[in-house]
Amino acid sequence: MGSKDGITWDQDDRAASGRAGDGRDRDSEGRARNARPRDGLGRPLPHGARGVPRQPEGVVRPPLESVAEAQRLLDEGKPFHAHEVFEDAWKSGPEKERELWRGLAQLAVGLTHTARGNVTGGARLLRRGAGSAEEWAADAGEPRPYGIDLGGVVAWARELAAEVERGDGIPVDAGARAPRLRAEARGQGS
């Protein structure tokens, strides 16, 4: 059995993963927790490689702070990391807002996939997230929660999905194609 940063793994874990000797990292409850460093799009790098610091999991932020942190990460070309911020808001926020945050997380994952060159999966997630955010806005009667321009974000997601499907599978530049979450940030670079 081995341990690194509080994550344990052993031969039984490797066998259970279906890939003997794969060295999958597990937490104390046996759930997969990959301790490998990651790049800016969340892809695992080899052990020992220099990666992008991960977002800590389970951070409870005020909604405006979640929006600002996610925008910063999107602008830096780190949509995978932004999705983790939205996921924390989804899991820690009030029940009535969960679909909003889940939709935003799906949009960030959709951008992640398009930046990785996964056109089909990326377009599907962009559309799913757009639908979730749009449905939430209609049900809640709030088209601009926390200053988020949901109409603009939904339009961005659908346009990007259509664009990548028309293209030839070339990955998009995540930072250059990041959405502006708040209307007042449009055209200002943040």
N, C-alpha and C positions, 0 to 999 in steps of 0.2 A: 504494500500500500504506500502511496506517496501523498504529499500534501504541499500545496503552494498557495499562499495568500488565503488560507482558510478553506481552500477547495481541495477535496480529496478524490482520489481515484485509485482503483485497484484492478487486478486481472478480471474479477467478476464484472466490473463496470464495462471493461473493454469487450468482454465476451457478450454481455447483454446488448451492447450497441450493434452487434452483428458484424463488427470489424475487429477481430482479435488483434490486439496490439496497437489499436488506434490511439490510445492514450487520452481518451475523452475525459475532460475534467468534470467532476461531479461535486455538488454541494453536499452538506452533511445529510440531506434527505434523499440523496441519490439522483437528483435532477441534474440534467446536463447544464453546465456552466462553463463555457469555453473561456479559459483564461488567456488565450492567445491574444496578442496585440491585434488591433484592427486598423484598417486604413480609413480615410475620411468618408468612404461610402459603406463602412461597416463590414467590409470583407476581412476575414481572418488572414493574418500574416503569419509567417513561420515564427515559432517560439524564438525569442531573442531578438527579433526584428524591432525596429523602432516604429511604433504606431502612434495613432492619434489618441489622446486621452479619452476614455469613455465617459459618457454621462453617468453620474451616479444614479442608481435605481431607487425608486420610492421617495423621491424628493417632493415634498408638498410645498408648492409655491402659490402665492396669490395669482389669480388668473392673468392680471396684467403683466406680472413677471414671467409667467409661462409664455405669453405671446411674445414678449421682448426677447427672451432667451431663445425661443424657437426661431424667431426672425434672424437673430444674430447667427445662429448655426446654419440656417438656410443660406444666408448671404455668404458665409464662409465655404459653401459647397459641401455641407455636412447634413444632408437631409435625413440620413439614418439616425444621427444624433438628435436632430429636431424631433423625429418621431418618438424618441424616448421621452422627451419633455412633454409632448402631447399625451403620450401613454400615461405618464405620471398624473397629469391633470384629469385624464379620463378615469383613472382608478381611484383618485383621491377626492375628486370633486363631487358636487351634489348630483344625485341621480338624474335630475332633470336636465343636466348639461352633458351627460356621458356621451350621448350620440354626437354632439357637437365635437367634443375632443376626439372621439373615435374617428369621425370623418376626417378631421385635420391630420390625425396620425396616419390614416390611410393615404391621404394626399402626399405626405412626406415619404411614405414607403413607395408610393407610385413614382415619385421623382427619383428616389434611390434606384429603383429598378430601371428606369429609363436611362439614368446615368451609367448604369452597369451594362447597358445594351440589351436588356430584357424588354423588348418592345411590347410583346403581348401581355406579359404580366404587369408591366408598368402602366400601360394604357388601361387595363382592366381596373387596377387599383386607383388610378386617377379618376376614372368614371365612378367607381363605387364610392370613393371619398366625397366626390362632388355631389353625388346623389344623397349621401348621408347628411352632409352639411346643408344642402338645399332643403331637404325634408325637415331637418331640425329647425331651420329658420322659419319655415312655413308653420310648423306646429307651435313653436314658441312665440311667433310673432315678433322675433328679434332679428332683423337683417344685419345688425352691426353689434353683436355682443363683444364687449370689451374693446370696441373700436375696430374689430375685425370686419373688413369689407367682404362679407361672405359672397355677395354677388360677383365681385371682381375675382375672388379666389376660385369660385366655381367656374367662371368663364375661363380663367387661366388654365385650370385643370383640363377642361374639355378641349380647349384649343391645343394644349400640349399633347394630349392623347391622340387627337386627330393628326397632328403634325408628325408624331413619331410613327404612327401607322402608315402614313404616306411615304415616309423616308425609307432608307435602305438598311435600317438596323444600326445606324451609327449612334453610339451613346451621346447623350446631350451633356453639356457642361452644367452640372448641378448648380453652381454658384451663379452663373450667368442667367440661368433659366428659373431661378428661385422666384416664388411669388412674393408680392408685397402683401402682407397680411392686413396692414392698416392702411386705409386710403390716404391718410396724410403722409405716409411714408413713400407713396408712389412717386417715382422720379427723383427721390432724394437719396437713393442708395441704401436705405435701411428701413 
